[in-house]
Amino acid sequence: MSSMPEAMRHVMRDPRSKTLEDPLSLVTRLASRFRTLWMSWTYPFASVGGEFRAHYTCDLRRSIAPYVRIGDSVRLDRDVWVNIPVLPGTNEPVIVFDEGCKVGKRCMISAKNRIHFERNVVLAPSVLVMDHNHAFENVNVPIKSQGITPGGTIRIEEGCRVGFGAAIVCGKGELVIGKNSVIGPNAVVSRSVPPNSVVAGNPGQLVNDLLVNDLPAADAR
Protein backbone atom coordinates (compact mmCIF):
# COMPACT_ATOMS: atom_id res chain seq x y z
CA MET A 1 0.00 0.00 0.00
CA SER A 2 1.31 3.42 -0.88
CA SER A 3 2.60 5.59 1.94
CA MET A 4 1.58 8.77 0.07
CA PRO A 5 -0.88 10.81 2.14
CA GLU A 6 -4.45 10.68 0.90
CA ALA A 7 -4.61 14.47 0.49
CA MET A 8 -1.55 14.42 -1.79
CA ARG A 9 -2.94 11.56 -3.89
CA HIS A 10 -6.15 13.56 -4.33
CA VAL A 11 -4.23 16.62 -5.53
CA MET A 12 -2.25 14.55 -8.04
CA ARG A 13 -5.38 12.85 -9.39
CA ASP A 14 -7.48 16.00 -9.69
CA PRO A 15 -6.68 17.78 -13.01
CA ARG A 16 -8.22 20.95 -11.63
CA SER A 17 -5.65 21.12 -8.83
CA LYS A 18 -3.00 23.80 -9.23
CA THR A 19 0.45 22.33 -9.92
CA LEU A 20 2.99 23.66 -7.46
CA GLU A 21 6.44 24.79 -8.59
CA ASP A 22 9.43 22.74 -7.52
CA PRO A 23 10.53 24.28 -4.20
CA LEU A 24 14.17 23.76 -5.22
CA SER A 25 13.70 26.46 -7.86
CA LEU A 26 13.79 28.89 -4.97
CA VAL A 27 17.47 28.03 -4.52
CA THR A 28 18.38 29.27 -8.02
CA ARG A 29 16.30 32.40 -7.56
CA LEU A 30 18.05 33.18 -4.30
CA ALA A 31 21.45 32.48 -5.86
CA SER A 32 20.66 34.86 -8.73
CA ARG A 33 19.45 37.51 -6.33
CA PHE A 34 22.64 37.22 -4.27
CA ARG A 35 24.79 37.31 -7.43
CA THR A 36 23.00 40.47 -8.61
CA LEU A 37 23.45 42.23 -5.27
CA TRP A 38 27.11 41.19 -5.08
CA MET A 39 27.79 42.54 -8.56
CA SER A 40 25.90 45.78 -7.92
CA TRP A 41 27.67 46.42 -4.60
CA THR A 42 31.22 45.24 -5.30
CA TYR A 43 31.84 45.46 -9.07
CA PRO A 44 33.28 48.84 -10.16
CA PHE A 45 30.86 49.33 -13.08
CA ALA A 46 31.00 52.62 -14.98
CA SER A 47 27.43 52.86 -13.66
CA VAL A 48 24.65 50.44 -12.75
CA GLY A 49 20.95 51.27 -12.61
CA GLY A 50 18.13 50.16 -10.39
CA GLU A 51 16.26 46.88 -10.87
CA PHE A 52 19.29 45.32 -12.54
CA ARG A 53 19.07 41.50 -12.58
CA ALA A 54 21.74 38.93 -13.49
CA HIS A 55 21.37 35.15 -13.36
CA TYR A 56 23.93 33.54 -11.07
CA THR A 57 25.52 31.76 -14.08
CA CYS A 58 26.15 35.03 -15.93
CA ASP A 59 29.84 35.34 -16.86
CA LEU A 60 30.98 38.94 -16.46
CA ARG A 61 34.47 39.35 -15.00
CA ARG A 62 35.06 41.96 -12.33
CA SER A 63 38.13 43.25 -14.19
CA ILE A 64 36.01 44.51 -17.12
CA ALA A 65 33.29 46.11 -14.97
CA PRO A 66 34.78 49.66 -15.18
CA TYR A 67 34.11 49.55 -18.94
CA VAL A 68 30.50 48.32 -18.67
CA ARG A 69 27.56 50.69 -18.17
CA ILE A 70 24.21 49.21 -17.12
CA GLY A 71 20.94 51.14 -17.11
CA ASP A 72 17.73 50.62 -15.15
CA SER A 73 15.77 47.36 -15.44
CA VAL A 74 18.46 45.49 -17.41
CA ARG A 75 18.21 41.66 -17.35
CA LEU A 76 21.07 39.24 -18.07
CA ASP A 77 19.70 35.70 -18.25
CA ARG A 78 21.25 32.27 -17.69
CA ASP A 79 24.75 31.63 -19.10
CA VAL A 80 25.11 35.09 -20.69
CA TRP A 81 28.77 35.88 -21.45
CA VAL A 82 29.86 39.54 -21.47
CA ASN A 83 33.46 39.93 -22.62
CA ILE A 84 36.05 42.62 -23.36
CA PRO A 85 39.06 40.75 -24.80
CA VAL A 86 41.43 43.74 -24.63
CA LEU A 87 41.07 46.34 -21.90
CA PRO A 88 40.98 49.85 -23.43
CA GLY A 89 43.40 52.64 -22.72
CA THR A 90 40.62 55.09 -21.81
CA ASN A 91 37.90 55.23 -19.18
CA GLU A 92 35.08 55.29 -21.72
CA PRO A 93 32.52 52.45 -21.48
CA VAL A 94 33.01 49.72 -24.07
CA ILE A 95 29.72 47.87 -23.49
CA VAL A 96 26.57 49.87 -22.77
CA PHE A 97 23.15 48.48 -21.86
CA ASP A 98 20.57 51.25 -21.76
CA GLU A 99 17.34 51.10 -19.79
CA GLY A 100 15.10 48.07 -20.25
CA CYS A 101 17.47 45.82 -22.22
CA LYS A 102 16.83 42.09 -21.96
CA VAL A 103 19.59 39.59 -22.83
CA GLY A 104 18.40 36.00 -23.27
CA LYS A 105 19.96 32.71 -22.26
CA ARG A 106 23.41 31.80 -23.64
CA CYS A 107 23.95 35.11 -25.44
CA MET A 108 27.57 36.08 -26.11
CA ILE A 109 28.62 39.74 -26.23
CA SER A 110 32.27 40.51 -26.99
CA ALA A 111 33.44 44.09 -27.49
CA LYS A 112 36.92 45.31 -28.35
CA ASN A 113 35.88 48.86 -29.26
CA ARG A 114 32.24 49.60 -28.39
CA ILE A 115 28.87 47.86 -28.39
CA HIS A 116 25.87 49.98 -27.43
CA PHE A 117 22.41 48.53 -26.80
CA GLU A 118 19.92 51.38 -26.69
CA ARG A 119 16.69 51.38 -24.66
CA ASN A 120 14.43 48.31 -24.69
CA VAL A 121 16.56 46.15 -26.96
CA VAL A 122 15.71 42.46 -26.60
CA LEU A 123 18.09 39.61 -27.46
CA ALA A 124 16.53 36.16 -27.74
CA PRO A 125 18.59 33.16 -26.54
CA SER A 126 21.91 32.22 -28.16
CA VAL A 127 22.58 35.55 -29.91
CA LEU A 128 26.16 36.55 -30.75
CA VAL A 129 27.12 40.25 -30.86
CA MET A 130 30.82 40.90 -31.59
CA ASP A 131 32.56 44.04 -32.86
CA HIS A 132 35.71 42.21 -34.06
CA ASN A 133 36.80 38.90 -35.57
CA HIS A 134 39.49 36.32 -34.99
CA ALA A 135 42.44 36.96 -37.31
CA PHE A 136 43.32 34.12 -39.68
CA GLU A 137 45.19 35.74 -42.60
CA ASN A 138 48.63 34.22 -41.87
CA VAL A 139 48.54 30.59 -42.99
CA ASN A 140 51.88 29.91 -41.30
CA VAL A 141 50.62 30.76 -37.82
CA PRO A 142 47.97 28.82 -35.87
CA ILE A 143 44.72 30.80 -35.82
CA LYS A 144 44.63 30.71 -32.02
CA SER A 145 47.94 32.61 -32.03
CA GLN A 146 46.90 35.35 -34.47
CA GLY A 147 44.82 37.36 -32.05
CA ILE A 148 41.85 39.47 -33.11
CA THR A 149 41.18 42.04 -35.83
CA PRO A 150 40.91 45.81 -35.17
CA GLY A 151 37.14 45.53 -35.67
CA GLY A 152 34.66 48.39 -35.50
CA THR A 153 31.69 49.47 -33.38
CA ILE A 154 28.10 48.27 -33.05
CA ARG A 155 25.02 50.26 -32.08
CA ILE A 156 21.65 48.53 -31.79
CA GLU A 157 19.07 51.27 -31.60
CA GLU A 158 16.03 51.60 -29.40
CA GLY A 159 13.30 48.96 -29.50
CA CYS A 160 15.06 46.36 -31.67
CA ARG A 161 14.55 42.63 -31.25
CA VAL A 162 17.20 40.08 -32.26
CA GLY A 163 15.93 36.55 -32.84
CA PHE A 164 17.20 33.21 -31.60
CA GLY A 165 20.68 32.24 -32.76
CA ALA A 166 21.31 35.42 -34.77
CA ALA A 167 24.85 36.79 -35.16
CA ILE A 168 25.73 40.48 -35.46
CA VAL A 169 29.43 40.87 -36.27
CA CYS A 170 31.28 44.04 -37.27
CA GLY A 171 34.56 43.62 -39.16
CA LYS A 172 35.29 47.35 -39.48
CA GLY A 173 33.65 50.76 -39.34
CA GLU A 174 30.30 51.31 -37.62
CA LEU A 175 27.46 48.80 -37.80
CA VAL A 176 24.06 50.24 -36.84
CA ILE A 177 20.81 48.29 -36.45
CA GLY A 178 18.18 50.97 -36.95
CA LYS A 179 15.41 51.73 -34.46
CA ASN A 180 12.58 49.19 -34.04
CA SER A 181 14.13 46.65 -36.40
CA VAL A 182 13.72 42.87 -36.16
CA ILE A 183 16.61 40.49 -36.85
CA GLY A 184 15.20 37.04 -37.65
CA PRO A 185 16.30 33.77 -36.03
CA ASN A 186 19.73 32.53 -37.20
CA ALA A 187 20.30 35.61 -39.36
CA VAL A 188 23.90 36.79 -39.86
CA VAL A 189 24.26 40.58 -39.99
CA SER A 190 27.57 42.23 -40.90
CA ARG A 191 26.38 45.59 -42.27
CA SER A 192 24.07 48.37 -41.12
CA VAL A 193 20.29 48.05 -41.25
CA PRO A 194 17.86 51.00 -41.66
CA PRO A 195 15.18 51.68 -39.02
CA ASN A 196 11.94 49.65 -38.99
CA SER A 197 13.48 46.77 -40.96
CA VAL A 198 13.00 43.02 -40.87
CA VAL A 199 16.19 41.12 -41.70
CA ALA A 200 16.52 37.38 -42.29
CA GLY A 201 18.97 34.85 -43.72
CA ASN A 202 22.71 34.33 -44.06
CA PRO A 203 23.94 36.78 -45.12
CA GLY A 204 21.22 38.97 -43.65
CA GLN A 205 18.87 40.47 -46.21
CA LEU A 206 16.17 43.11 -45.81
CA VAL A 207 12.88 41.24 -46.30
CA ASN A 208 10.36 43.74 -45.00
CA ASP A 209 9.86 47.35 -43.98
CA LEU A 210 7.62 47.71 -40.93
CA LEU A 211 6.94 51.39 -41.63
CA VAL A 212 5.66 50.71 -45.17
CA ASN A 213 3.39 47.94 -43.90
CA ASP A 214 1.77 50.36 -41.44
CA LEU A 215 0.78 52.81 -44.21
CA PRO A 216 -2.64 52.73 -45.91
CA ALA A 217 -2.59 50.87 -49.23
CA ALA A 218 -2.65 54.04 -51.34
CA ASP A 219 0.26 55.57 -49.46
CA ALA A 220 2.26 52.33 -49.57
CA ARG A 221 2.13 52.39 -53.36
C-alpha positions as CSV (number, residue, x, y, z in Angstrom):
1,M,0.0,0.0,0.0
2,S,1.3,3.4,-0.9
3,S,2.6,5.6,1.9
4,M,1.6,8.8,0.1
5,P,-0.9,10.8,2.1
6,E,-4.5,10.7,0.9
7,A,-4.6,14.5,0.5
8,M,-1.5,14.4,-1.8
9,R,-2.9,11.6,-3.9
10,H,-6.2,13.6,-4.3
11,V,-4.2,16.6,-5.5
12,M,-2.3,14.6,-8.0
13,R,-5.4,12.8,-9.4
14,D,-7.5,16.0,-9.7
15,P,-6.7,17.8,-13.0
16,R,-8.2,20.9,-11.6
17,S,-5.7,21.1,-8.8
18,K,-3.0,23.8,-9.2
19,T,0.5,22.3,-9.9
20,L,3.0,23.7,-7.5
21,E,6.4,24.8,-8.6
22,D,9.4,22.7,-7.5
23,P,10.5,24.3,-4.2
24,L,14.2,23.8,-5.2
25,S,13.7,26.5,-7.9
26,L,13.8,28.9,-5.0
27,V,17.5,28.0,-4.5
28,T,18.4,29.3,-8.0
29,R,16.3,32.4,-7.6
30,L,18.0,33.2,-4.3
31,A,21.5,32.5,-5.9
32,S,20.7,34.9,-8.7
33,R,19.4,37.5,-6.3
34,F,22.6,37.2,-4.3
35,R,24.8,37.3,-7.4
36,T,23.0,40.5,-8.6
37,L,23.5,42.2,-5.3
38,W,27.1,41.2,-5.1
39,M,27.8,42.5,-8.6
40,S,25.9,45.8,-7.9
41,W,27.7,46.4,-4.6
42,T,31.2,45.2,-5.3
43,Y,31.8,45.5,-9.1
44,P,33.3,48.8,-10.2
45,F,30.9,49.3,-13.1
46,A,31.0,52.6,-15.0
47,S,27.4,52.9,-13.7
48,V,24.6,50.4,-12.7
49,G,21.0,51.3,-12.6
50,G,18.1,50.2,-10.4
51,E,16.3,46.9,-10.9
52,F,19.3,45.3,-12.5
53,R,19.1,41.5,-12.6
54,A,21.7,38.9,-13.5
55,H,21.4,35.2,-13.4
56,Y,23.9,33.5,-11.1
57,T,25.5,31.8,-14.1
58,C,26.1,35.0,-15.9
59,D,29.8,35.3,-16.9
60,L,31.0,38.9,-16.5
61,R,34.5,39.3,-15.0
62,R,35.1,42.0,-12.3
63,S,38.1,43.2,-14.2
64,I,36.0,44.5,-17.1
65,A,33.3,46.1,-15.0
66,P,34.8,49.7,-15.2
67,Y,34.1,49.5,-18.9
68,V,30.5,48.3,-18.7
69,R,27.6,50.7,-18.2
70,I,24.2,49.2,-17.1
71,G,20.9,51.1,-17.1
72,D,17.7,50.6,-15.2
73,S,15.8,47.4,-15.4
74,V,18.5,45.5,-17.4
75,R,18.2,41.7,-17.4
76,L,21.1,39.2,-18.1
77,D,19.7,35.7,-18.3
78,R,21.2,32.3,-17.7
79,D,24.8,31.6,-19.1
80,V,25.1,35.1,-20.7
81,W,28.8,35.9,-21.5
82,V,29.9,39.5,-21.5
83,N,33.5,39.9,-22.6
84,I,36.0,42.6,-23.4
85,P,39.1,40.8,-24.8
86,V,41.4,43.7,-24.6
87,L,41.1,46.3,-21.9
88,P,41.0,49.8,-23.4
89,G,43.4,52.6,-22.7
90,T,40.6,55.1,-21.8
91,N,37.9,55.2,-19.2
92,E,35.1,55.3,-21.7
93,P,32.5,52.4,-21.5
94,V,33.0,49.7,-24.1
95,I,29.7,47.9,-23.5
96,V,26.6,49.9,-22.8
97,F,23.1,48.5,-21.9
98,D,20.6,51.2,-21.8
99,E,17.3,51.1,-19.8
100,G,15.1,48.1,-20.2
101,C,17.5,45.8,-22.2
102,K,16.8,42.1,-22.0
103,V,19.6,39.6,-22.8
104,G,18.4,36.0,-23.3
105,K,20.0,32.7,-22.3
106,R,23.4,31.8,-23.6
107,C,24.0,35.1,-25.4
108,M,27.6,36.1,-26.1
109,I,28.6,39.7,-26.2
110,S,32.3,40.5,-27.0
111,A,33.4,44.1,-27.5
112,K,36.9,45.3,-28.3
113,N,35.9,48.9,-29.3
114,R,32.2,49.6,-28.4
115,I,28.9,47.9,-28.4
116,H,25.9,50.0,-27.4
117,F,22.4,48.5,-26.8
118,E,19.9,51.4,-26.7
119,R,16.7,51.4,-24.7
120,N,14.4,48.3,-24.7
121,V,16.6,46.2,-27.0
122,V,15.7,42.5,-26.6
123,L,18.1,39.6,-27.5
124,A,16.5,36.2,-27.7
125,P,18.6,33.2,-26.5
126,S,21.9,32.2,-28.2
127,V,22.6,35.5,-29.9
128,L,26.2,36.6,-30.8
129,V,27.1,40.2,-30.9
130,M,30.8,40.9,-31.6
131,D,32.6,44.0,-32.9
132,H,35.7,42.2,-34.1
133,N,36.8,38.9,-35.6
134,H,39.5,36.3,-35.0
135,A,42.4,37.0,-37.3
136,F,43.3,34.1,-39.7
137,E,45.2,35.7,-42.6
138,N,48.6,34.2,-41.9
139,V,48.5,30.6,-43.0
140,N,51.9,29.9,-41.3
141,V,50.6,30.8,-37.8
142,P,48.0,28.8,-35.9
143,I,44.7,30.8,-35.8
144,K,44.6,30.7,-32.0
145,S,47.9,32.6,-32.0
146,Q,46.9,35.3,-34.5
147,G,44.8,37.4,-32.0
148,I,41.8,39.5,-33.1
149,T,41.2,42.0,-35.8
150,P,40.9,45.8,-35.2
151,G,37.1,45.5,-35.7
152,G,34.7,48.4,-35.5
153,T,31.7,49.5,-33.4
154,I,28.1,48.3,-33.1
155,R,25.0,50.3,-32.1
156,I,21.6,48.5,-31.8
157,E,19.1,51.3,-31.6
158,E,16.0,51.6,-29.4
159,G,13.3,49.0,-29.5
160,C,15.1,46.4,-31.7
161,R,14.5,42.6,-31.3
162,V,17.2,40.1,-32.3
163,G,15.9,36.6,-32.8
164,F,17.2,33.2,-31.6
165,G,20.7,32.2,-32.8
166,A,21.3,35.4,-34.8
167,A,24.8,36.8,-35.2
168,I,25.7,40.5,-35.5
169,V,29.4,40.9,-36.3
170,C,31.3,44.0,-37.3
171,G,34.6,43.6,-39.2
172,K,35.3,47.3,-39.5
173,G,33.6,50.8,-39.3
174,E,30.3,51.3,-37.6
175,L,27.5,48.8,-37.8
176,V,24.1,50.2,-36.8
177,I,20.8,48.3,-36.5
178,G,18.2,51.0,-36.9
179,K,15.4,51.7,-34.5
180,N,12.6,49.2,-34.0
181,S,14.1,46.6,-36.4
182,V,13.7,42.9,-36.2
183,I,16.6,40.5,-36.9
184,G,15.2,37.0,-37.6
185,P,16.3,33.8,-36.0
186,N,19.7,32.5,-37.2
187,A,20.3,35.6,-39.4
188,V,23.9,36.8,-39.9
189,V,24.3,40.6,-40.0
190,S,27.6,42.2,-40.9
191,R,26.4,45.6,-42.3
192,S,24.1,48.4,-41.1
193,V,20.3,48.0,-41.3
194,P,17.9,51.0,-41.7
195,P,15.2,51.7,-39.0
196,N,11.9,49.7,-39.0
197,S,13.5,46.8,-41.0
198,V,13.0,43.0,-40.9
199,V,16.2,41.1,-41.7
200,A,16.5,37.4,-42.3
201,G,19.0,34.9,-43.7
202,N,22.7,34.3,-44.1
203,P,23.9,36.8,-45.1
204,G,21.2,39.0,-43.6
205,Q,18.9,40.5,-46.2
206,L,16.2,43.1,-45.8
207,V,12.9,41.2,-46.3
208,N,10.4,43.7,-45.0
209,D,9.9,47.4,-44.0
210,L,7.6,47.7,-40.9
211,L,6.9,51.4,-41.6
212,V,5.7,50.7,-45.2
213,N,3.4,47.9,-43.9
214,D,1.8,50.4,-41.4
215,L,0.8,52.8,-44.2
216,P,-2.6,52.7,-45.9
217,A,-2.6,50.9,-49.2
218,A,-2.7,54.0,-51.3
219,D,0.3,55.6,-49.5
220,A,2.3,52.3,-49.6
221,R,2.1,52.4,-53.4
